Amino acid sequence: MTCPPRRPPPGHPGRGPRPFLADAGEGFTPAGIKQAARTVAQAVFERTLDTGTRAQPTTEDFLRTISRTRPTVTTEMALEFADHTIRYGRT
């Protein structure tokens, strides 16, 4: 049994185009993304209470939250990880 080929990490030249929201979250870990989603959920809940009409989260809600949050992974860390993936990853 062989392992499926690995996808290059974000920002690696071998990776294809990504969705716009994914670009905004560059450098976020899963925990950072989870926190951003919770922040958006809270904002949508508050908007629902303020307007009296059930609000839905929008891409703008996520982009606003992400822009106010510092990424967990720096560019240098991502490049180091990409280098290690190339050097030590399975082919």
Secondary structure as UniProt FT lines:
FT   TURN            10..11
FT   TURN            13..14
FT   HELIX           20..24
FT   TURN            25..27
FT   HELIX           30..51
FT   HELIX           59..67
FT   HELIX           75..88
//
